[in-house]
Amino acid sequence: MANEFSVFNFKSKDELLKKMNELDIKLPFESNTEVLKKEQVIGDKTVKNSMVILPMEGCDSNIDGSPTKLVYRRYERFAKGGSGVLWMEACAVCKGGRANPRQMHINRENVGEFKKLTDHIRKSADGSVYLVAQLTHSGRYARPDNDMGAVIAYKNAHLDRFLPNNVHIITDEEAKELEGEYVRAAMLAKEAGFDAVDVKCCHRYLLSEFLSAYNRDGEYGGSFENRTRLFFDIIRRIKESCDIDIAVRLGAYDEIPYPDGFGVDIDDFRQVNLDETKKIVRILRDLGVKMINVTGGNPYYNPHVNRPYDVGPYRPPVHQLNYVYKLLNAARELKQEVPEMTIVATGFSWLREYGANIAAGCIKNGWFDMAGFGRQAFAYPDFASDIIKDGTMYRNKCCVACSKCTVMMRDGMVTGCSVRDSEVYLPIYNQGRNGKQSAISNEIRENL
Ligand SMILES: Cc1cc2nc3c(=O)[nH]c(=O)nc-3n(C[C@H](O)[C@H](O)[C@H](O)COP(=O)(O)O)c2cc1C
């Protein structure tokens, strides 16, 4: 009973701590959040504090992939909110890799628009901000042209039922060609003024899918060396070609049964097994990667693993605190493996204002270096300012983990927080729910 899924109804920190105690979840809680103000050194840059805004896609770019007014609005709010690192949302390295026709996509023609955006963000930030461009190919979730365009690394018994009909298994030659797309995108990101590129390898998008390609033949399947080849080759090639910091958003485990999942115990997929993930982070360190953000799960198949929620598409098997713990503990185990790297954890939004306290407790105890906030940034973009100014976050500004931002995405709408930023996003949420998505999306786009 105690371990059942239930909504966040803690009225005080003592109630939260009591629940953690009941569940035997040992997360350090620190009332004093001072440690979150600590500067970090990444490469040759000093980051002004230990708070990170995680990539949060708005599905609201122009058709050519460049930023619209809504994108500007989002990043201006994030920049003014005071976090030290702004890890920008998924940006496709090629048109075919876009998860939707409105995903960001950087290319030679629109790089100037990205430069204007980063200039605007830097101007809006109070002091400096470290800017990361997340480079991605969406693989099985690529829908550059509505239902067309998905590619997979291998046939997957758990995930394939969500695929459109016209999917194909990417060939070794096609996979190899992607190296060039990543390098081009990294060079453009540098030109556009980013501090770092993230070679995204999580959430079962293409590069992370290769990590579990145990049963694929050829150069990219089977052995650890083969399954990680594309990912590491891309990083090597970027390093050779471009003077920009490299970061990685890494799916440490995906909670999908072996052999269709990665980072899981072979006999029990609900148990994390980080042996290969640890090997990966050691290699990333040796390749000169500066920063890793640890995440897990698959937002389409088991969203409760990556973003514990109160309202969502199904009732998860156990209490949300278990998933928060798994995410933060994975970051801790990986930090122990590569203490010299900057490790950013994911998993704080469901904790509401206590996210700041758990983050402070973990950082103080050396679990990881920085705390990353996803949905919280949509709801409460200035959470970092409040922590810096007042030492706390405020419940009435917090994300309520209602999943409406995801619902908007799945409805084909642009997305944001329809609860805390309702003036802009509630009408869009309602339109999406009323099934007016395509007409309304076009209308919204015209008015952006
Ligand atoms: C609407 C929405 C958009 C997201 N966009 C991205 C994205 O572009 N790239 C990415 O790596 N993760 C993305 N995520 C995942 C978040 O970065 C984050 O991992 C997740 O929300 C869990 O963190 P939280 O508990 O702080 O929200 C998105 C999540 C949501 C709900």
Ligand as a Chemical Component Dictionary entry (heavy atoms), coordinates in Angstrom:
data_LIG
# 
_chem_comp.id                   LIG 
_chem_comp.type                 NON-POLYMER 
_chem_comp.pdbx_formal_charge   0 
_chem_comp.three_letter_code    LIG 
# 
loop_
_chem_comp_atom.comp_id 
_chem_comp_atom.atom_id 
_chem_comp_atom.alt_atom_id 
_chem_comp_atom.type_symbol 
_chem_comp_atom.charge 
_chem_comp_atom.model_Cartn_x 
_chem_comp_atom.model_Cartn_y 
_chem_comp_atom.model_Cartn_z 
_chem_comp_atom.pdbx_ordinal 
LIG C1  C1  C 0 6.898  18.889 -23.208 1  
LIG C2  C2  C 0 8.248  18.263 -23.031 2  
LIG C3  C3  C 0 9.256  18.509 -23.944 3  
LIG C4  C4  C 0 10.516 17.900 -23.789 4  
LIG N1  N1  N 0 11.504 18.152 -24.704 5  
LIG C5  C5  C 0 12.702 17.547 -24.581 6  
LIG C6  C6  C 0 13.733 17.776 -25.523 7  
LIG O1  O1  O 0 13.600 18.551 -26.476 8  
LIG N2  N2  N 0 14.899 17.100 -25.344 9  
LIG C7  C7  C 0 15.113 16.249 -24.286 10 
LIG O2  O2  O 0 16.198 15.674 -24.157 11 
LIG N3  N3  N 0 14.154 16.059 -23.371 12 
LIG C8  C8  C 0 12.967 16.689 -23.477 13 
LIG N4  N4  N 0 12.028 16.496 -22.515 14 
LIG C9  C9  C 0 12.354 15.764 -21.272 15 
LIG C10 C10 C 0 12.783 16.751 -20.185 16 
LIG O3  O3  O 0 13.978 17.399 -20.530 17 
LIG C11 C11 C 0 13.019 16.063 -18.825 18 
LIG O4  O4  O 0 13.938 15.012 -18.974 19 
LIG C12 C12 C 0 11.739 15.504 -18.212 20 
LIG O5  O5  O 0 10.676 16.412 -18.271 21 
LIG C13 C13 C 0 12.002 15.072 -16.748 22 
LIG O6  O6  O 0 12.496 16.151 -15.982 23 
LIG P1  P1  P 0 11.501 16.973 -14.999 24 
LIG O7  O7  O 0 11.010 15.978 -14.007 25 
LIG O8  O8  O 0 12.352 18.048 -14.422 26 
LIG O9  O9  O 0 10.404 17.496 -15.853 27 
LIG C14 C14 C 0 10.760 17.073 -22.671 28 
LIG C15 C15 C 0 9.736  16.839 -21.749 29 
LIG C16 C16 C 0 8.495  17.405 -21.917 30 
LIG C17 C17 C 0 7.440  17.135 -20.893 31 
# 
loop_
_chem_comp_bond.comp_id 
_chem_comp_bond.atom_id_1 
_chem_comp_bond.atom_id_2 
_chem_comp_bond.value_order 
_chem_comp_bond.pdbx_ordinal 
LIG C1  C2  SING 1  
LIG C2  C3  SING 2  
LIG C2  C16 DOUB 3  
LIG C3  C4  DOUB 4  
LIG C4  N1  SING 5  
LIG C4  C14 SING 6  
LIG N1  C5  DOUB 7  
LIG C5  C6  SING 8  
LIG C5  C8  SING 9  
LIG C6  O1  DOUB 10 
LIG C6  N2  SING 11 
LIG N2  C7  SING 12 
LIG C7  O2  DOUB 13 
LIG C7  N3  SING 14 
LIG N3  C8  DOUB 15 
LIG C8  N4  SING 16 
LIG N4  C9  SING 17 
LIG N4  C14 SING 18 
LIG C9  C10 SING 19 
LIG C10 O3  SING 20 
LIG C10 C11 SING 21 
LIG C11 O4  SING 22 
LIG C11 C12 SING 23 
LIG C12 O5  SING 24 
LIG C12 C13 SING 25 
LIG C13 O6  SING 26 
LIG O6  P1  SING 27 
LIG P1  O7  DOUB 28 
LIG P1  O8  SING 29 
LIG P1  O9  SING 30 
LIG C14 C15 DOUB 31 
LIG C15 C16 SING 32 
LIG C16 C17 SING 33 
# 
